[in-house]
Amino acid sequence: MTGSSPVTRHTRVPFAALWPFLLIAFGIAWGLMALYIFIPEPITVMFGEITASHPLFILAVYSPAIAAFIVVLYCGGMRGLSAYLSRLLLWRCPPAWYLYLLIGVPLIYTFGSLIKGNLFSDPLPFTSFGALLSAMGFMMVLGPIEEFGWRGVALPLLQRRLAPIWAALVLGLIWGIWHFPAFLLSGTPQSAWSFTPFLIGSVCLSVLVTPMFNASHGSILLAALHHFQINNPLWPDAQPYDTIVFVAAALLVVALNRKTLFVKAGAITTVIPERVV
């Protein structure tokens, strides 16, 4: 040995760590949003109107990642955090998942927009290519950061106790409910949406990403790319009809992956990978 210590067991982050993770993630996000909900006037005077680019809103969005880093640092220290972050380098998975990410997700929004009837009637949302790149860059560093928590920590822990399909459903509900305060505030992206279709969509998205997550050996990178694609401002506005297509896509993915989704064998349960750091 050269002084560096191996991270050899997934129990470095015990299942019980799920509860402080959720407490921190919900506590930061709901606590910040509660200020704007219950004492809006003094908070607005102090910090300004809430928007998607407001620092406090971004802090709320980052809360699952903050919770993940706290849990991993507590359980594994800096070596454990380094090993955990190495999951950003995992990119290998069956090519069908890349087809889903690059082609399937845009098609889902296209079909949803066709159902909504606005695919060819809505004007382009951006006045210039620069504005489009700016919006895409912002979305790349907003929602995808959540995946350090949801798929980085919560999904592996849930899969220790539940088969992937049930872990996906539970996490989808948690993920959707975590967003709820944003639906109560004007100025947030969610303020113009209906919560019930969003919650159903969150569950479907959780089901869609789970077999890809397991097939990629726990890649945080691919989970983040998936999150970016579902928020990509380039796709047409299909709310709430895209939920119909996401339900159909989730059912198809469950049917195609039924041999692995309903059994615990092969599910990724490791938060801190086995490696010497």
Secondary structure, DSSP 8 states (H G I E B T S, - for coil): --S--EE--GGGS-GGGHHHHHHHHHHHHHHHHHHHHHSHHHHHHHH----TT-HHHHHHHTHHHHHHHHHHHHHHHHHHHHHHHGGGG-----HHHHHIIIIIHHHHHHHHHHHHT-TTTS--S-SSHHHHHHHHHHHHTSGGGGHHHIIIIIHHHHHHHS-HHHHHHHHHHHHHHHTGGGGGSTTSGGGGS-HHHHHHHHHHHHHHHHHHHHHTTS-HHHHHHHHHHHH-TTS---TTTHHHHHHHHHHHHHHHTHHHHTSSTT----SS-SEE-
